[in-house]
Structures are given as structure tokens and as C-alpha cells.
Amino acid sequence: MSDEKKPNPFRTLAEPPPPVVPPPGRSEEDRIREELERGILFSTVESVVNWARANAIWPLGFGLACCAIEMMATAATRFDMDRFGAGVFRATPRQSDLMIVAGTVNYKMAHRVKRLYDEMPDPKWVMAMGACTVGGGPYSKFGYHVVQGVDLIIPVDVHVPGCPPRPEAVIEGLFRLQEKILARGTPQQRKWMNEAMQGAPDRAGLAAGGAGAPAGKPGGMQV
């Protein structure tokens, strides 16, 4: 009888792979740790929460003047701000976490803007869109009825200049806001806050008509 091995006519499973032998200098524990790190992400709860907030921004759907048209164009199909997680405009401040102040803020409307801001749940952010909102725009010199910057009544996180700003500028402002949200509670945020406090003017004094207030502007606006 021949000792030759006859081929198996039946289909069989492939042979098991050879055992993995760790290279010299690496222990079995290091190999297991590397395999785990390929499919597991290590982070902190705060970082995960900030990531979710930055990619699920719900703006408040309201506008004050011509800048609101550009805000609508940013949310429409051509630019589609929803690609970056910020296209769900809400009709009530109680469901919003971003206020885009789009347009001229006069003293009569300032009370309503402040009320809407107070009704938004924390954490909340504000984007000042347009030259009129940032610092009065063309009304900064003779517009006695226009607030010289919406940051006199509510805190502003991102300023988007322009008259009016293009949708690309609004999207860029959204990116800067997402960077701030992702940096919440980190040393980078504390660094930005210190730099902002060192270079910030006395806005409270400007609002009250104190030193540094523009000549001919009504002071003591109470909101």
C-alpha cells in the first residue's frame, strides 16, 4: 500500500492561521493593548458632551433687518448650514442654544432681544452678524436710535462683520463658535478668556454713557 496522501475530494475549511508571536521586546499585554486601542476611543465625559453640543447647534429662527436674508440663504440648499450640524432653526427660544442677531438693533428692539436671550436655556451662545449688530454700522455716528453693538445688552461669542456678511462668512463664524464649544473647560478656553479680558473695552461704561462713550449718544440704556 502506497504511503502517498490522497487528495480529499470534499471541500474543507481553510487551515487556521498560525499563532501570532509578539516581536522581541514586546509583551503579550502590549499587543492586547494595541488591539484594543484600534477599536476603542478613550476620552472624557466633558469632551464627549462638548463634541455633541458643537455638532448639534439649534439656532433661534428670528431676524431683525437685511442681514436676516443672508442668514436664510446660509440655511438654504446652496450653502446648507445643516451640513455642519446647525441647520435646525427653532421657532421658540426654549429649544435654541444659538442666537444669531442678524440686523440692526435699535433701542426699542433691544428689550425684546434681551428677553429672548434670557428665555434660552444654558449653555447658550450668541453670534453678532453684520456691521450694525457688531458696532452700529452706518448708524454709528448719527443713528441716535441704534444700539452701538449688541454686546452692550447680551454677551457675544462670535462677531461676523460685513454689510451684509456673505453666507461663507456666517459659516466661518459657525466654525469659530464650534472651536469655542469644543474648548469649554480646557486651558485653551482660559487663555482666550484672559486675552479677551485684557483687550476688551469698558462696555459697561459705554452703555452708561460714561468715559469713552461717543459724543451725542444717549446713555443709561436700561434693558
Secondary structure, 3 states (H helix, E strand, C coil): CCCCCCCCCCCCCCCCCCCCCCCCCCCHHHHHHHHHHCCCCCCCHHHHHHHHHHCCCCEECCCCCCHHHHHHHHHCCCCCHHHHCCCCCECCHHHCCEEEEECCCEHHHHHHHHHHHHHCCCCCEEEEECHHHHHCHHHCCCCCCECCCHHHCCCCCEEECCCCCCHHHHHHHHHHHHHHHHCCCCHHHHHHHHHHHHHCCCHHHHHCCCCCCCCCCCCCCCC
